[in-house]
Amino acid sequence: MIEIPKSLALKGVDVARSSLAKEFGYDFFGLAIKLVVYFIVAWFLDGYFKAVAGQQNIVGKIIGIIGGVGGAFAYGKLLDFFTKPEDQKVPYWTIVKTLAVFLVFLEAKNYYELNESNGVKPSPVTLGVFASIIGFLTFITFPDVMSSLKIGSLLGKVSK
């Protein structure tokens, strides 16, 4: 019974994927899937390290209750990177979003070079879609990068 909706969904994905590839000369549906998987993996990685930090806090408290001395566990600075973003020069999610911009840029570069090597002129519409995606990701990443680098505070000192 579940096979019919599943097969229809897969058929719809195939149709969307092939029509986008035919229209733009690039599989933007595949790019969207890559970005979704990338952000899900980043989210799980963040959650994993926060869970490990929480576990270590609980274990440390239990050891302290029974009279032991709770020491630092295996990850140390790596755990601090995930659990104390305010202490980091560049927080984890800023790095993740910046890498997403570079990943899309690399996909656009690969698309352009592949078309050039095949003697085909890259589609301006497809390059525009890539530019729009890169622009959007940069728009949501730029404020984080600026605050991480403390550029705003440096500019404030110069203007005073």
C-alpha positions, -999 to 999 in steps of 0.1 A, spaced: 0 0 0 29 24 7 46 14 -25 22 34 -47 28 68 -30 65 60 -28 68 52 -65 48 83 -74 71 105 -52 101 89 -68 86 94 -103 79 131 -94 115 136 -82 128 121 -115 105 143 -136 115 174 -116 152 166 -118 152 158 -155 131 189 -164 153 212 -144 184 197 -160 169 200 -194 157 236 -188 189 250 -171 216 225 -182 223 218 -146 206 196 -119 196 222 -93 174 197 -76 206 176 -70 223 207 -57 194 214 -33 197 178 -20 234 182 -15 229 213 5 201 198 26 223 168 34 253 190 41 233 211 66 217 180 82 251 164 87 264 197 102 234 199 125 239 163 137 276 169 143 267 200 164 241 180 183 265 151 189 292 173 204 267 192 225 253 159 238 288 146 246 294 179 265 262 174 284 271 138 292 305 149 305 288 175 327 265 149 341 292 123 346 315 150 362 287 159 387 280 123 395 318 117 401 318 149 423 288 136 443 305 103 451 336 121 462 358 117 431 375 144 411 359 150 377 386 157 351 384 168 316 374 141 292 387 132 257 376 161 235 386 193 255 390 222 231 369 205 204 339 204 229 345 241 238 343 249 201 308 235 199 295 245 233 311 279 238 306 298 205 311 331 223 347 322 231 355 313 195 368 338 170 347 321 143 318 300 155 309 266 141 278 277 122 296 306 106 321 281 92 293 258 81 275 286 62 307 299 47 316 265 34 281 262 19 288 293 -1 321 279 -13 305 245 -22 279 263 -44 306 284 -60 326 252 -68 295 236 -83 291 268 -105 328 267 -114 325 230 -123 294 237 -145 312 265 -163 344 246 -169 326 215 -180 306 235 -206 337 253 -218 357 221 -222 328 206 -242 328 237 -265 293 247 -252 286 282 -241 273 281 -204 237 293 -200 235 329 -186 203 319 -169 220 290 -151 249 312 -141 223 337 -128 206 310 -108 240 301 -93 247 337 -86 213 341 -69 220 310 -47 255 323 -38 241 358 -31 214 344 -8 239 322 11 263 351 14 235 374 26 227 351 55 264 344 62 280 379 59 267 394 92 280 364 111 314 366 94 316 403 102 307 399 138 331 370 141 359 390 127 349 420 148 351 442 117 322 463 130 341 472 162 373 480 142 353 503 119 337 520 149 372 528 163 384 542 130 354 565 126 356 580 161 
